[in-house]
Amino acid sequence: SPKWVPQMADSPQVLSLLPRKEHEGVKYSCLVPNIEGMLQAVENANCNEVAIFASASESFSRKNINCSIEESMDRFLPVVKLCKERKIPVRGYVSCIVACPYEGTIGVSNVARVAETLVDLGCYEISLGDTIGVGTPNRVKDVLSAVKVSIPAKMLAVHFHDTYGQALANIALALDHGVVIIDSSVAGLGGCPYAKGASGNVATEDVLYMLHGMGIKTGIDLEKIVDAGTFICGVLGREPVSKVANAIRAKRVD
């Protein structure tokens, strides 16, 4: 809602201006908090996936979407129902899987319970998010172990903010646990207005460099991602936070 997050005010216009891509695997996913947001999203033909988001922290849930965890699930019911009717896949996000800016450490049982509820609602995939970027591999291992008791790794994704520089280590750990879907952000853009001090999601450029170095084929052109990051950072008047992007750009200058 523009009331709570002013940056979202022109979301419908942005979505309508996106070029239509028919390539396999390209998705324009719309993050919606309730049925009103869902109806707005599906008005545009470009929306071919819907994402719903819940928190493993009660306090963060109230700050982020102005309701309790249980109330958020009730709000998602009509969203998922409409998606099923329109054959639109639904992806679920769990935020604060390691810690919350208001409550501190979050129990792994809380994370597992919220993830299970989203699967029961009908989500085909669950993205586990370290919203404030404080997680380390040992802590992430505990979370994944708890969640995988009821949800197979093939249904999981990871979403690490890189506030403390731990995102790549956590991704490598997740790969060892069979999780192969990784959320990332070009140039490391992003953040959260309700998580003071948290940086953006891990930079796509850094993730790709690591994966390619591990011999994992992604089908993504790293150089083009660097170009995209350079462009959008120029528009925003900021430098990319990606170490890989900055290294590649420096070599180009030489």
C-alpha positions in Angstrom: 0.0 0.0 0.0 1.3 3.5 -0.9 0.1 4.6 2.6 2.6 2.3 4.3 5.3 2.0 1.6 5.2 5.2 -0.6 7.6 3.6 -3.1 4.9 1.2 -4.1 2.5 3.9 -5.3 3.3 3.5 -9.0 3.6 -0.3 -9.0 0.7 -0.8 -11.5 2.3 1.6 -14.0 5.7 -0.1 -13.7 4.1 -3.5 -14.3 2.2 -2.3 -17.3 5.4 -1.0 -18.9 7.4 -4.2 -18.6 8.2 -5.9 -21.9 6.3 -9.1 -22.4 8.7 -12.0 -22.2 7.7 -15.4 -23.4 11.0 -17.1 -22.7 10.7 -20.2 -20.5 11.5 -19.4 -16.9 10.8 -15.6 -17.1 8.3 -14.5 -14.4 6.9 -11.2 -13.4 6.0 -12.0 -9.8 3.7 -9.6 -7.9 4.1 -9.4 -4.1 0.6 -8.9 -2.6 -0.5 -8.5 1.0 -4.2 -9.1 0.6 -7.0 -9.6 -1.9 -7.1 -5.9 -2.8 -3.5 -6.1 -3.9 -4.2 -9.3 -5.7 -7.0 -7.8 -7.7 -4.8 -4.9 -8.7 -2.0 -7.2 -9.8 -4.1 -9.6 -11.9 -5.6 -6.7 -13.8 -2.3 -6.6 -15.7 -1.5 -9.5 -18.1 2.2 -9.2 -17.3 1.6 -10.7 -13.8 2.2 -14.4 -14.2 3.0 -15.3 -10.6 1.8 -14.0 -7.2 3.8 -14.0 -4.1 2.5 -13.8 -0.5 4.6 -13.0 2.5 4.4 -13.9 6.1 6.8 -13.4 9.0 8.2 -15.8 11.6 8.1 -12.9 14.0 4.8 -11.5 15.4 6.3 -8.0 15.9 7.7 -7.8 12.4 4.4 -9.0 11.0 2.5 -6.2 12.7 5.1 -3.6 11.6 5.4 -4.9 8.0 1.8 -5.7 7.1 -0.1 -4.4 10.1 -1.6 -7.7 11.3 -0.6 -10.8 13.3 0.8 -13.9 11.7 -2.5 -15.7 12.1 -4.4 -12.7 10.6 -2.0 -12.6 7.7 -2.8 -16.2 6.8 -6.6 -15.4 6.9 -5.9 -12.6 4.5 -4.1 -14.9 2.1 -6.9 -17.4 1.8 -9.0 -15.5 -0.8 -5.8 -14.5 -2.6 -4.8 -18.2 -3.0 -8.3 -19.2 -3.9 -8.5 -16.6 -6.7 -5.0 -17.6 -8.0 -6.2 -21.2 -8.2 -9.2 -20.2 -10.2 -7.1 -18.2 -12.6 -4.3 -20.8 -12.7 -1.7 -18.4 -11.3 1.1 -20.0 -9.3 1.6 -18.7 -5.7 5.0 -18.4 -4.1 5.3 -17.9 -0.3 7.9 -15.9 1.6 8.9 -16.3 5.2 10.7 -13.3 6.6 12.9 -13.0 9.7 14.0 -16.7 9.6 17.0 -16.0 11.8 16.2 -12.9 13.8 13.8 -9.9 14.0 14.8 -6.2 14.5 12.2 -6.0 17.3 12.2 -9.5 19.0 15.8 -10.7 18.4 16.5 -14.4 17.8 13.6 -16.3 16.2 13.0 -19.9 17.1 13.4 -22.4 14.2 10.0 -24.0 15.2 8.3 -20.7 14.4 9.9 -20.6 10.9 8.9 -24.2 10.2 5.4 -23.6 11.4 4.9 -20.6 9.1 6.5 -22.3 6.2 4.2 -25.3 6.6 1.1 -23.1 6.8 2.0 -21.4 3.5 2.5 -24.8 1.9 -0.9 -25.9 3.2 -2.5 -22.8 1.8 -1.2 -23.8 -1.7 2.2 -22.2 -2.2 4.3 -24.2 -4.7 7.6 -22.9 -3.3 8.7 -21.3 0.0 11.5 -18.6 0.1 13.2 -18.4 3.4 14.4 -14.9 4.1 17.0 -13.5 6.4 15.5 -10.1 6.4 18.1 -8.3 8.4 21.1 -10.2 7.2 22.4 -11.4 10.5 22.4 -15.2 9.8 25.6 -17.3 9.7 25.9 -20.8 8.2 25.4 -22.7 11.5 22.2 -20.8 12.3 20.9 -21.2 8.7 21.7 -24.9 8.9 19.5 -25.2 12.0 16.6 -23.4 10.2 16.9 -25.5 7.1 17.1 -28.7 9.1 13.9 -27.8 10.9 12.0 -26.7 7.8 13.1 -29.8 5.8 11.4 -32.1 8.3 8.1 -31.4 6.6 9.0 -29.6 3.3 11.4 -31.1 0.8 14.4 -29.0 -0.3 13.1 -28.9 -3.9 10.2 -26.7 -2.6 12.5 -24.3 -0.8 14.4 -21.2 -1.9 16.7 -18.9 0.1 16.7 -15.1 0.3 19.6 -13.5 2.1 20.2 -9.9 2.8 23.9 -9.1 2.9 24.0 -6.7 5.9 26.9 -8.5 7.6 28.5 -10.0 4.5 27.3 -13.5 5.2 25.0 -14.1 2.3 27.3 -16.0 0.0 28.4 -18.3 2.8 24.8 -18.9 3.7 24.0 -19.7 0.1 26.8 -22.2 -0.2 25.5 -23.9 3.0 22.0 -24.0 1.5 23.3 -25.6 -1.7 24.9 -28.3 0.4 21.4 -28.9 1.9 19.9 -29.4 -1.6 18.3 -25.9 -2.0 19.0 -24.7 -5.5 16.7 -21.7 -5.9 18.4 -18.4 -4.8 16.8 -15.0 -4.6 19.1 -12.1 -5.4 19.0 -8.4 -6.5 20.9 -6.7 -9.3 23.6 -4.5 -7.8 22.4 -5.5 -4.3 19.6 -3.0 -4.4 16.7 -3.2 -2.0 16.2 -3.3 1.8 13.2 -3.1 4.0 11.6 0.0 5.5 10.7 -1.9 8.7 14.2 -3.3 9.3 16.4 -0.3 10.1 20.0 -0.7 8.9 19.3 -3.8 6.8 21.0 -3.8 3.4 19.5 -5.0 0.2 19.3 -8.6 -1.0 22.6 -10.2 -1.9 23.9 -8.9 -5.3 23.1 -11.1 -8.3 26.5 -10.4 -9.7 28.2 -11.9 -6.6 26.0 -14.9 -6.6 26.6 -15.6 -10.2 30.3 -15.3 -9.9 30.4 -17.8 -7.1 28.1 -20.3 -8.8 30.0 -20.1 -12.1 33.2 -20.6 -10.1 31.7 -23.7 -8.6 30.9 -25.1 -12.0 27.2 -24.6 -11.7 25.5 -23.5 -14.9 22.9 -20.8 -14.5 22.2 -19.8 -18.1 22.7 -16.2 -17.1 25.2 -13.8 -18.7 27.1 -12.2 -15.9 28.4 -9.3 -18.1 24.8 -8.4 -19.0 23.8 -8.4 -15.4 26.7 -6.0 -14.6 25.4 -3.8 -17.4 21.9 -3.8 -16.0 23.2 -3.0 -12.5 25.4 -0.2 -13.9 22.4 1.3 -15.7 19.9 1.3 -12.8 22.5 2.6 -10.3 23.2 5.4 -12.7 19.4 6.2 -12.7 19.4 6.1 -8.9 22.6 8.1 -8.5 24.4 5.4 -6.4 27.2 2.9 -6.8 26.6 -0.8 -7.0 27.4 -2.6 -3.8 28.4 -5.8 -5.7 32.2 -6.4 -5.3 32.1 -8.5 -8.5 30.3 -5.8 -10.5 32.8 -3.2 -9.3 35.8 -5.4 -10.2 34.4 -6.1 -13.7 33.7 -2.4 -14.2 37.2 -1.5 -13.1 38.7 -3.9 -15.6 36.6 -2.5 -18.4 38.0 1.0 -17.6 41.6 -0.4 -17.8 
